[in-house]
Amino acid sequence: MNLTTQYMGIELKNPVIIGANHLSARLSNLEKMEQNGAAGIVFKSLFEEQLHFENLMLGTAIEEYSEIHPEITSPAFDLDFSGPKEYIYQLKKARKALKNIPLFASLNAVYDESWVDYALKIEKTGVQGIELNFYTVPRPDDFYGMNPEDRQSSILHNLKQALKIPVAVKLSPYSNNMVGLVRKMDSLGANAFVLFNRFFQPDIDIEKETLHFPYNLSQEGDYKLSMRFAGMLYKNIDAQICASGGVFNGYDIAKLVMAGADATQITSVLYKNGLGSITQIINELTQWMESKGYSNLDAFKGKLSHHTTKDDFVYSRAQYLDLLLNSKEMNKYLPQPVNK
C-alpha cells in the first residue's frame, strides 16, 4: 500500500503530520511519534510575544539585583536574543532526534522585521521547512491601518525572498474571501497551506465575573470546514493542501484526501488518546483503502472535490437553500406528535 504524498514539496511516507504542540518539546515524544508512524512533525510554535515576555522577566530579575552587585547589570549573554537562542537550541536537538522524517518549524511573529530575522535563524537549524502561523484576530485599530491579510501577504513575500527552505502558511478561518487570499499567497510562492488555525477562545466565569481561557481541544468532526475549502481549492492552486482540526481517525483522513487534501495534521487526538493513536490512524486509513481497492492516495485524491464533481451545490451557499427547502430533512429534528 503506497501512502506517500507531499507537503511543502517534500515527499512524506504518509499523510499524517503531527501539528505544532507542546508534546514535541520532549525528545522522547518526538522519537515515539516517529516510531509510531508519523510522516513529519511540526515543532512547537515560536511566538514573539513569549520571547518579549521572557526578556522582560529576565530584565526585571537583573534589575532587582543590580544594586547588590553592579557587575550583574552587564550580563555576558545577549539579552535581546536570549529567548530565540533557547528555542533554536531546542530545535536543533529535535532535528537530531528524528532519524528518517522531516521536522518543520512554526513561527508566529509580531513585527515585520522579526519574521525575517527569526526565520533566518530557524533555517540554519536544518529544519526542512517553516510553517507561518498567521494567528491574527482583527483589532479596532486595524480598521485604520493596513488590512491584516495584505500585511500577511507582504510578510510571505519577504520571507520567500529571504529563505531557501519551503514555506507553508497556516491560516485563520476568518476571512472575507478565503479562496481569494489563498490564491494570492499561492501566486507569491507559498509551498503549502494548512487549513485552519485553531484559536483558544475566551470565556466568562459568571460567578467570579472574570475572563478565562479554557484549553479546549478539537472535537471529532471539526474537520468539516477544512474539508470544504480543500474541496474548493483542489487543482485551483499549485501549493499543497494540508487539512487540520478535528482529525481523529483514518476515515477522517480518507474524507479529507477525497475532498482534495494532500496531507493532514493531528494534535488533539494525541492528547486524548495518546501517541499510539498515530499507528491506529494509519492502519485505519490503510484498511479502508484496501476495502475500496485503492493502492495509493492519488487513486482517490480529489475524487469528490469541486474540480472533479463540478458540484456547486455542495461547495457553495446552494446547500443552505437545499436545507431550507427540504422540509423532510429539517422536520426530522422537530418533536414528533404523539399518537393518542
N, C-alpha and C positions, 0 to 999 in steps of 0.2 A: 504494500500500500504506500503510495507516494503522497506525502502530506506537505511537500516543500512548497514554499511561497516566498514572497518578497516583501520587505519593509524597508523604506528609505533606499531602495535599490540594492539591498543586501539580501542574499538568499538565506532563508530560515528553514530549519528542518520540519517545522510545522507552524500553524498559525497562532500558537499560544505564547503570548508575550506577557511577562509579569509587569504590571503597571507600577509607576512610582509609588512607593510606600515605605514606611519605617522598618518593615521587616527586612528590607535589603540592607539595612545598616549593619547587620550581623553577618560576618563572613560565613559562619556555619549555615545560616539560612540560604545564602547565595549558592553554596555548594549543594544543599539539599534540593533547591529549586532546579538546578541543572541536572542532578541525578534523577529527579522525578519527571524530567522530560521537557522542561521549559525551553522554548526556542530562542529566547532572548530576554534580557532583564533591563528595565529602566530603573536606574539608581534613584534613591530618594531625591526630591527636588531641592535645589538651592534657591532659597528665597532671599532677596536682597534685604527685606525688612528684618529678617532674622540676623543677618550679618551686622546691620547697623545697631540692632539691639545688643548683640554680643559685644560689639566695640564700645557701646555706651556703658554697659555693665563693667567692662574691663577698665574703661577710663575712670568710672566712678570709684572703683576699688583702688586704683592707683592714687587718685586724688585724696582718698581718705587717709592714706599712709604717707602722703607727701611731706607732712611736717615732722614725721618721726625720723625719716631718713631721706635727705634731699636727693640722693642718687637715684631713688626709685622713680623719680619723675622723668627719667631718661631711660626707658626700657631698651634692652638690646634688640628686641624684635620690632617689626613694623606694625604699629598699632592699626593703621588703616586696612591692612590686609590679613589680620590675624584670623578672622573668620573664614575667608576664602581659602587660606592656606590649609586650615584644618579639613575643609571639605575636599580640597584637591588631594590631600594626603589619604583620606578615606577612599576616594575614587580610585586612586592608583592601587591601593590594596585590593579593592573589589575587582579591578580589572585582572589582577594577577590570580585571584581566587578562581576565576572562571576559566575552564580549560578549552572548551570547544564551542561556546556560544557567545554571541556579541553582547557587550554591555553598552547601554545608552545612558547619557546624562540627561537630566531635566533641569531647566533653568527658568526662573521667574525673576526678572529684574524690574526696577522701577524707573531709573533714569536711562535715557537713550544711550549715553556713552558707557553705562555699566553693562549693557547687554553684550557689546562687542568685547569689552575688557574681560569680563568673566568667561565668555565663550572661548576666547583665545587661550585662556589659562586651562580651561577644561579640555580643549582639543589636544593639548600637549600630554595629557594623561594616557592617551592611547585608546580612548573610547571610540566605538565605531560610528557614533552619530550623536546629535544633540536634539532633544525634544524641547521646543519652545513652549513653555506653559503659559499661554496668554490668559492669565487669570485676572480679568478686568471686569469690575462692576461699574457702570456709569455713575458718576457723581454729579451733584448740581453744577459744579464749576466746569464740567466737561461741555456744558451747553454753550460756553463762551470760548472754548478753546478748540484744538484740533479734534476731529472725530476720532474716538478710540480705535476704530477699525482702520482708518487711514494711518494712524500712528503705528499700529501693529504691522501694517504693510511696509511702512518705512523701515521699521526695525528689521523685518525679514530681509528686505533688500540690502541693508547694510551688512547683515550677518552673512548673507550669501556671497557678498563681495569679499568678506574678510576670511571666511573659513574654507578649508579644503574638504572636511568631512561633511556628509549629508546632514540635512536639517529637516526635522518633522515639526509640524505645527499642531499643538493641541488647543482646540478652540472651545469657547463657551457656546452653549446652545442659544444664547440670547443675541440675536442679530436680526436686523430689519430685512436683510437679504443674504441668507447663509450661502446659497448656491453662488451668488454673485461674488461674495467675499472669497470663497474657496477658489473660484476660477481666477480671480485677480491674483491671489497668492500663488496659485499654480503657475501663472504666467511669470511670476517673479522668481520661480525656481524651487519652490518647496518640494521636497522629495517625498513627503508623506503627510497625511492629515490624520489626527486622532480625534474621533467624534464620540464623546464630548468630554470636556472638563466637568468635574463634579464639585459644586460649591457646598461648603458647610454653612447651611442657612441658620441665621439667628432665631432663637425662640424666646418667649417671655414666660417667666415664672410668675403667675398671677398672685401667688401667696406672698412671695418675697418682693414682688413688683420690681424685678430686675431682669436684665437681659442675660441669657446664657447661650452657649454654643454646644449643643449635644453632638457627639461623634456618631452621626448617622451613616451606617454603611448602606451600600446599594442593596436593593431588593431584587429578587428574581423577577424578570420581565421588564426591568428598567431599560433594557437594550433597545426597546422598540423605536425610540426617537433616532438612535444611531442607525438602526436598520432602515428607517425611512430615507435618511439622507444618503446612506450608502447606495440605496436603490436608485436615487436620483442622480448621483454623481458618477456611477459606474460608466466607464467609456466616455465620460464627458471631461475628464481631466487626465493629465499624464502621471500625476503623483499616485502613490499607493494609498489605499483607504484602510484605516485601522479603526475598528469599532470598539467602544469602551462603555462600561456602565451596565451592571446587572447581568454579566455573563457568568453563569453558574455551572453549565454542563456542556457536553459535546454537542447536544442537539441545538443549543443556543448558537454555537459556532456554525453549525450546518446552516441554520437560517440566515445568519449574517453573511456568510460566504455566498449563499444562493442569492441574496439581495445585491451583492457586489463587493463585499469587503475582502481585502487581501489577507488581513490578519486581525487579531483581536487582542485586547488587553484585559487581564483579570486581576482583581485586587481583593474585593470584599469576600469572595469565596474562600480565600486563603485565611482570612481572619476567622471566618465562621466554621470552616471545615478542615482547616489545616493544610500544610504543604503537600500532603499526599493526594489531595484533590486534583493536582495537576495531572498525575498519571491517569486518574479516573476519567477526567475530561477528555484526554487524548484517546483513551480506549473507547469511550462512548462515541466519539466522532468517527473513529475507525470502524467500529461495528455498524454504525448507521450507513457509512459509505459502502461497506461490504454487502449489506442488505439491499442496497439500491443498485449495486453493480458498478459503482464508481471506483476507478483505480487511482484517480488523482483529483486535486481540488479544481483544476481547470475544467474538468468534465461537467461541473455544475456551478462554477462561479458565475454570478450574474444571471443565472437562469431565470430568475424572477425579478430582475431589475427593470427599470423603466425602459432602458435601451433595448432590452430583449423582448419584453412583453408589449411595449408601446401602449401601456395601460395607464392613461392619465387618471382613470377612475380611482386607482389605488394610491398613487403618489401625489395627489393634489387635493384641493378642497372638495372635489366632487364626492368624496366618501362621506362628508358630513351631510350633503344633500341626500345621499342614499339612506343614511340612518334616519334622517328626519322623515323621509317619505315611506320608508319601510316600516309600517306600523307594527307588523308582526314581530320584527326584531326588537322594537322598542317595548312592545307590550309585555314581553316575557319577563321584564324586570319590574312590572307593576304587580301589586297584590291581586290575586285572582279571587273572583267572587266565590263565596261558599254556597254550595247547593244544599238547600234545606229539604 
